Amino acid sequence: MKPADNVRQFTVTPDDSGIRLDRWFKRNLPQIGFATVSRWARTGQIRVDGKRAKPDDRLTTGQVLRVPPGGEDPRRGPRKKRELTAEEIEQAREMVIAETDSALVFNKPPGLATQGGSKTHRHVDGMLDAFAPGEDDIRPRLVHRLDKDTSGVLLVAKTPGSASSYSRRFAGRSAKKMYWALVVGVPDVREGTIEAPLAKQPGSGGEKMWVDEENGQPAKTRYRVVEHAAKRASWIELQPLTGRTHQLRVHLAAIGHPILGDGKYGGQDAFLTGSVSRKMHLHARRLIITEPDGGKLDVTAPLPEHFAATMEQLGFDQTASDAAPEKGPPPASRAEKKQKAKAHAKQLRKGRRGERRTRTVGAAGKPGSAKGPGKKGSTPKGGGRRGR
């Protein structure tokens, strides 16, 4: 058989539309390395719709790839699926709080890493095989991250195509992420934006970030104090406008109000006396993102037990935040509630003034009341200027 007889042809699927040619190989033929793909492209052996192609060319649905024979590296290949324990499978499925055709949404508990490391063997990424038990099943993919001790909404894409779509949303900052945090003290400015460039802190081995005005990358966080318990602690709503490592934690510590339980950036000042939990109080509360089909995915994650307990202990009402679950129209702001109350009181006073005139004039147009002539009408309780 001639080598040319072993030439392979592949049609680009909608899931692979928009990705680079080299990424297509990594996704679909991982046993063929980048060096081989580059050599084939340079010598014209890879063709897209009959034309020469470069590794960074982007593909579109329906295009036909011509791939030469061979090129497989026995050391490379598809990732082998790990055998999960019954406990891991159960935990993975219990974390799911929403599911669409394109995504699984987890409520990640605090203390569970998103991905593995040199000393981390139990993590969300390692549990994703629970949703692809067969050898040919497509394994879900992470599209963003949460710190190990941060809880809340974690989006996982079901297919490579949806992973690319969601990743573009996160990279383009069109995904809206809202966090809740409990912090030490009360910020002087109750609502605003923290702009402080961040970089890896020297001497920390890259494990810690700090504010670096000269060499840091731009980082911006919008915040709002929802409630506070005297001067002891505050409940803050956060929206990261950039996605730097540990951004929310560093920014809050930088303004002098570290997150409760975040000893890494707040030191001993990050802990309150008494029975308040020493775990970190940072929660990815809500995510709003456009799905690949154009629909809107809007998911809210319930608080972990320690966070909810501290909220109750400090007397905070969860419905006071804009990141509370939407059930019908969003809750009115305090200003709107105050305005509505004023309008209601004004309407009530108008009605009572009309009632007084009716009682004074009477049915015959003479002094008296609607109940009978000759009886003076009395001002209803709460009438006049009272309450104005």
C-alpha positions, 0 to 999 in steps of 0.5 A, spaced: 500 500 500 502 506 498 503 512 503 498 516 499 493 511 500 493 512 508 491 520 507 486 521 512 480 526 511 476 530 517 470 534 516 470 540 521 464 540 526 461 546 529 464 544 536 471 545 532 469 552 529 473 558 530 479 554 533 486 554 530 489 548 526 494 546 531 489 546 537 484 542 532 490 537 532 491 537 540 484 536 541 482 531 536 489 527 534 493 529 541 498 523 539 501 528 533 505 533 536 506 540 535 513 539 531 510 534 526 504 539 525 508 545 524 513 541 519 507 538 515 504 545 514 511 548 512 511 542 507 504 543 504 502 536 507 496 539 511 491 541 506 484 545 508 479 545 503 485 543 498 489 549 500 496 549 504 494 551 511 498 554 517 498 552 524 495 558 526 489 558 521 482 558 524 477 553 522 470 553 520 464 548 520 464 544 514 472 545 512 475 538 510 482 537 513 487 533 509 492 529 514 498 525 511 499 518 514 503 517 520 506 522 525 503 519 531 508 519 538 507 513 542 508 517 548 502 522 546 495 520 546 488 521 549 488 522 557 486 515 560 480 516 564 481 515 572 477 510 576 473 514 581 471 511 587 463 511 589 464 517 594 468 521 588 462 520 583 457 521 589 460 528 591 461 530 583 454 529 582 451 532 588 455 539 586 451 540 580 446 545 581 444 547 574 445 543 567 444 545 560 445 542 553 452 546 553 454 546 561 454 543 568 454 548 573 457 546 580 457 549 587 464 548 589 465 547 596 470 550 600 477 546 601 476 543 594 481 545 589 479 546 582 485 543 579 491 538 581 498 540 583 504 537 586 501 535 593 493 536 590 490 529 588 483 531 590 480 536 585 474 538 581 478 536 574 479 529 577 472 528 578 469 530 571 470 523 569 464 521 573 460 525 567 463 521 562 464 514 564 465 510 557 471 510 553 468 514 547 464 519 552 466 526 551 469 529 558 467 535 560 472 541 561 473 547 566 473 554 563 475 558 569 477 557 576 476 558 583 481 558 589 481 552 593 478 556 599 473 560 595 466 556 594 460 557 589 459 557 582 464 553 577 462 553 570 464 546 566 463 546 559 460 539 556 463 539 549 470 542 546 465 547 542 462 550 548 468 550 552 471 555 546 464 559 547 464 560 554 472 561 554 471 567 549 465 570 554 470 570 560 476 572 556 472 578 553 469 580 560 462 579 558 460 574 563 458 577 569 461 574 576 458 576 583 461 574 589 459 575 596 465 576 602 465 578 609 470 582 611 473 585 617 471 592 619 467 597 615 470 601 608 469 608 609 467 609 602 461 604 601 461 603 594 466 604 589 471 601 584 478 598 587 484 599 581 490 596 583 495 593 579 497 586 581 504 582 580 507 575 583 510 577 590 517 576 590 520 571 595 513 567 595 515 562 589 509 565 585 504 563 591 502 570 593 500 576 589 501 583 591 500 590 589 505 592 584 504 599 581 510 599 577 510 592 574 503 589 576 498 587 571 491 592 571 486 589 576 479 592 577 474 590 582 467 594 583 464 593 590 458 595 595 457 594 602 451 591 603 450 591 610 455 592 616 455 589 624 457 596 627 464 596 626 466 589 627 465 586 620 461 588 613 458 584 608 460 586 601 458 584 594 464 584 589 464 584 581 471 583 578 472 587 572 479 583 571 481 576 572 487 576 576 490 571 581 487 572 588 484 579 585 479 580 590 483 577 596 489 582 595 484 588 593 480 587 599 486 586 604 490 592 600 484 597 602 485 595 610 479 590 610 481 583 609 476 577 608 474 573 614 479 567 614 484 569 609 490 569 613 494 568 607 493 576 605 490 578 612 494 575 617 491 575 624 487 581 622 483 576 618 480 573 624 474 575 629 474 573 636 468 569 639 465 563 635 466 566 628 468 560 623 476 561 621 474 558 614 475 563 608 468 567 607 469 568 599 463 565 595 462 566 588 454 567 589 452 568 581 454 567 574 450 570 568 453 568 561 451 567 554 450 560 552 453 558 545 446 558 542 445 565 544 441 564 551 442 566 558 445 562 563 443 565 570 445 561 576 446 562 583 449 558 588 447 557 595 452 559 601 456 554 604 454 552 612 460 556 615 458 562 611 451 562 612 452 561 620 456 567 620 451 571 616 446 569 621 450 570 627 452 578 624 445 579 623 445 580 615 439 578 611 441 575 604 435 578 600 438 585 601 444 583 596 443 584 588 446 577 588 440 574 591 436 569 587 431 572 582 424 570 583 420 574 579 422 582 579 428 584 582 427 586 589 427 594 590 433 598 592 432 602 599 431 608 595 426 605 591 422 602 597 423 609 601 420 613 595 414 608 594 412 609 601 412 616 601 408 616 595 403 611 598 403 616 604 401 621 600 395 618 596 393 616 603 393 623 606 389 625 599 384 620 600 383 622 608 382 629 606 376 627 601 373 623 607 374 629 611 370 634 606 365 629 605 363 628 613 363 636 614 359 638 608 354 632 609 349 629 604 345 636 604 350 641 603 350 643 610 354 642 616 354 635 618 356 628 616 354 623 611 351 619 617 346 624 619 345 632 619 347 636 625 353 632 627 360 635 626 365 630 622 371 628 626 378 628 623 380 621 622 386 618 626 392 620 623 389 625 618 392 633 618 399 634 618 401 628 622 406 623 619 408 628 613 
